[in-house]
């Protein structure tokens, strides 16, 4: 064999090692790109959130798992994971609209809350006899059929409800339900248990950079009608503490699942709620 032919024959071991190194390097690069994509999705696009209480009934139930869209209001330290120590303020800031369902950090204890925006900066908000007044005018409030909330391990019947039978061995809690319609025409349903001290709230003017928020379950919600205290009311919420806007229910469970028994996860799922846009 001549010298020219010999030079075209690569050493087998070196070639094999090179191909293996290329494969390992390609797989590592793929993992890095995947991690970057996941982090970008988590930081800039959506954040997960679970409903821990019944303050947003009838639209949202305890045991719902949501995705919150981050981009509608911009990015701040409160919308980023891992509590990164960034300056206050928001990048690409935009304000919520009345009727938006927002997720935010509590101004005192930093826990995540979810409420509906009722008043934006400049609005005058009051509550009289359970009726919301916005800039001096009552928000339209129409009585509609009772809300029937199925009973389950994570959803009970509060003092304002009435137990009713729903088919074979089924039970639900019936609550008085009203449809509120904001001046812009956006509508949503609220529950009313009856007269409570929070049905009266003296008028306040929402200052710049703040929001007046309320739960849809009006008599079971610690919201802007109550002063900001750890584990209690939230007062007027700073827009800088927004995480995002509730966008999609990705999972919902009635609380009956045994987490060591995967089969029970499917029986506990509220399939009719999964995929609902908010």
C-alpha positions in Angstrom: 0.0 0.0 0.0 1.5 3.4 -1.0 1.9 6.3 1.4 -0.9 8.3 -0.2 -3.4 5.5 0.5 -2.2 5.0 4.0 -2.8 8.7 4.8 -6.5 8.3 4.0 -7.0 5.6 6.6 -7.8 7.3 10.0 -6.9 5.6 13.2 -10.0 3.6 14.2 -9.8 4.3 18.0 -9.3 8.1 17.5 -12.3 8.2 15.1 -14.5 6.3 17.4 -13.6 8.5 20.3 -14.3 11.6 18.3 -17.8 10.4 17.3 -18.6 9.6 20.9 -17.4 13.0 22.1 -19.6 14.6 19.4 -22.6 12.7 20.5 -22.1 13.6 24.2 -21.4 17.3 23.2 -24.6 17.4 21.1 -26.7 15.9 23.9 -25.3 18.4 26.4 -26.0 21.2 24.1 -29.6 20.0 23.7 -30.1 19.8 27.5 -28.7 23.3 27.9 -31.1 24.7 25.2 -34.0 22.8 26.7 -33.2 24.3 30.2 -32.9 27.8 28.7 -36.3 27.4 26.9 -38.0 26.1 30.1 -36.5 28.9 32.2 -37.6 31.5 29.6 -41.1 30.1 29.5 -41.2 30.2 33.3 -39.7 33.6 33.7 -41.3 35.5 30.8 -44.4 33.6 29.7 -46.4 31.7 32.4 -46.3 30.9 36.1 -48.2 28.1 37.8 -50.7 28.8 40.6 -53.0 26.7 42.7 -56.3 27.9 44.2 -56.0 27.4 48.0 -59.4 28.7 49.1 -63.0 29.4 48.1 -62.7 33.2 47.8 -63.1 33.2 44.0 -66.1 30.9 43.8 -68.1 30.3 41.6 -65.6 30.8 38.8 -62.5 29.2 40.5 -62.6 26.3 42.9 -60.2 25.1 45.6 -58.1 22.5 43.9 -57.9 24.3 40.5 -54.4 24.6 39.1 -53.8 27.6 36.8 -51.3 29.1 34.5 -50.9 32.9 34.9 -49.8 34.9 31.9 -47.0 37.2 32.8 -46.6 39.4 29.7 -49.9 41.4 30.0 -48.5 43.5 32.9 -44.8 43.4 32.4 -42.0 41.7 34.4 -41.0 42.6 38.0 -39.1 40.9 40.8 -42.4 39.6 42.1 -43.2 37.9 38.8 -39.9 36.1 38.6 -39.2 32.7 40.2 -36.7 32.2 43.1 -37.4 35.6 44.6 -34.5 37.2 42.7 -33.3 40.4 44.5 -34.0 42.8 41.7 -35.0 46.4 42.0 -38.6 47.5 42.4 -40.6 48.5 39.4 -41.6 46.6 36.2 -40.1 46.2 32.8 -42.6 46.6 29.9 -45.2 47.7 32.5 -48.9 47.8 31.6 -51.8 48.2 33.9 -54.7 45.7 34.4 -58.2 46.4 33.3 -61.3 46.3 35.4 -62.5 42.7 35.6 -59.1 41.1 35.1 -58.4 38.2 37.5 -54.9 38.9 38.8 -52.4 37.0 40.9 -50.1 39.1 43.1 -47.8 39.0 46.1 -49.4 40.0 49.4 -48.0 43.4 50.4 -47.0 42.2 53.9 -46.3 38.4 54.0 -45.5 37.9 50.3 -47.9 35.0 49.8 -49.6 34.7 46.5 -53.2 35.9 46.3 -55.8 35.9 43.4 -58.6 38.5 43.1 -60.6 40.4 40.6 -59.7 44.0 39.7 -62.6 46.3 40.5 -61.0 49.7 40.6 -58.0 51.1 38.7 -56.0 54.3 39.4 -58.3 57.3 39.6 -61.5 55.2 40.3 -63.6 55.9 43.3 -64.8 52.6 44.9 -67.3 52.0 47.7 -69.6 49.2 48.8 -73.1 49.9 50.1 -75.4 47.1 51.2 -73.3 44.5 49.3 -73.5 46.6 46.1 -70.3 48.0 44.5 -70.3 51.6 43.6 -67.8 52.7 41.0 -67.2 56.4 40.5 -70.5 57.2 42.3 -72.6 54.8 40.2 -73.8 51.3 41.2 -72.2 48.5 39.2 -75.1 46.6 37.5 -76.0 43.5 39.6 -78.6 41.0 38.3 -79.9 38.1 40.4 -79.5 34.8 38.4 -80.0 31.1 39.2 -78.3 29.8 42.3 -74.7 28.5 42.0 -74.5 24.8 42.7 -71.1 23.9 44.0 -70.5 20.1 44.3 -69.4 19.0 47.7 -66.0 17.2 47.9 -63.1 16.6 50.3 -61.7 20.1 49.4 -65.0 22.0 48.9 -67.5 22.3 51.7 -70.7 24.3 52.3 -70.2 27.6 54.0 -72.7 29.3 56.3 -74.4 31.2 53.4 -75.2 28.0 51.4 -77.9 25.4 51.5 -77.3 21.7 51.0 -79.2 20.2 48.0 -79.3 16.7 46.5 -77.9 16.3 42.9 -78.7 12.9 41.5 -77.7 9.6 42.9 -75.8 10.1 46.2 -74.6 13.5 45.0 -74.7 16.7 47.1 -74.0 20.3 46.3 -74.1 23.6 48.1 -76.5 26.2 46.7 -75.5 29.9 47.0 -77.3 33.1 45.9 -75.6 34.2 42.7 -75.5 37.6 41.0 -74.0 38.7 37.7 -72.1 41.9 37.9 -71.5 44.0 34.7 -68.8 46.7 34.7 -69.2 49.9 32.8 -67.1 48.5 29.9 -69.5 45.6 29.6 -67.4 42.9 31.2 -69.5 40.5 33.3 -68.7 37.8 35.9 -70.6 36.0 38.6 -70.4 36.7 42.3 -71.8 34.9 45.4 -73.7 36.6 48.2 -74.2 34.9 51.6 -76.3 37.7 53.1 -75.6 40.8 55.2 -72.1 41.1 56.6 -70.0 44.0 58.0 -68.0 44.0 54.8 -71.1 44.8 52.8 -70.4 48.5 53.7 -67.2 50.1 52.7 -66.6 53.9 52.7 -65.5 55.4 49.3 -61.8 55.5 48.5 -60.0 56.9 45.5 -57.5 54.4 44.0 -54.1 56.2 43.9 -51.6 55.9 41.0 -49.9 52.5 40.8 -52.6 50.8 43.0 -55.5 48.5 42.4 -58.8 47.9 44.3 -59.4 44.1 44.2 -62.2 41.9 45.4 -63.0 38.2 45.6 -66.0 36.9 43.6 -67.1 35.1 46.8 -67.9 38.4 48.4 -68.6 37.3 51.9 -65.6 34.9 52.0 -62.8 37.0 50.7 -60.1 39.1 52.5 -59.5 41.7 49.8 -59.1 45.5 49.4 -62.0 46.1 51.8 -59.7 45.0 54.6 -56.3 46.6 55.6 -53.2 44.9 54.6 -52.1 42.5 57.3 -50.2 39.2 57.2 -52.6 36.4 56.3 -55.5 38.8 56.2 -56.7 41.6 53.9 -54.6 43.1 51.1 -55.5 46.8 51.1 -54.9 48.7 47.9 -52.5 46.4 45.9 -49.4 47.9 44.3 -49.2 47.1 40.6 -45.5 46.3 41.1 -46.5 43.2 43.1 -48.4 41.7 40.2 -47.4 38.2 39.1 -49.7 37.9 36.1 -53.3 37.4 34.8 -55.1 34.1 35.3 -55.2 32.5 31.9 -56.0 28.8 31.9 -57.1 25.9 34.2 -54.6 23.1 33.5 -55.8 20.7 36.2 -58.5 20.4 38.8 -59.0 17.9 41.6 -61.8 17.5 44.2 -59.3 16.5 46.8 -60.2 12.8 47.0 -57.0 11.5 45.4 -54.6 9.3 47.3 -51.3 10.5 46.0 -49.8 7.1 46.5 -52.4 5.6 44.2 -52.2 7.0 40.7 -55.5 5.4 39.6 -57.3 7.7 42.1 -55.9 10.8 40.4 -58.2 10.2 37.5 -61.2 9.6 39.6 -60.6 12.8 41.6 -60.1 15.0 38.5 -62.7 17.5 37.6 -62.4 16.9 33.9 -65.0 19.4 32.8 -62.9 22.2 34.2 -59.6 21.3 32.7 -58.7 23.5 29.7 -61.1 26.4 30.7 -59.8 29.8 29.6 -60.1 32.5 32.2 
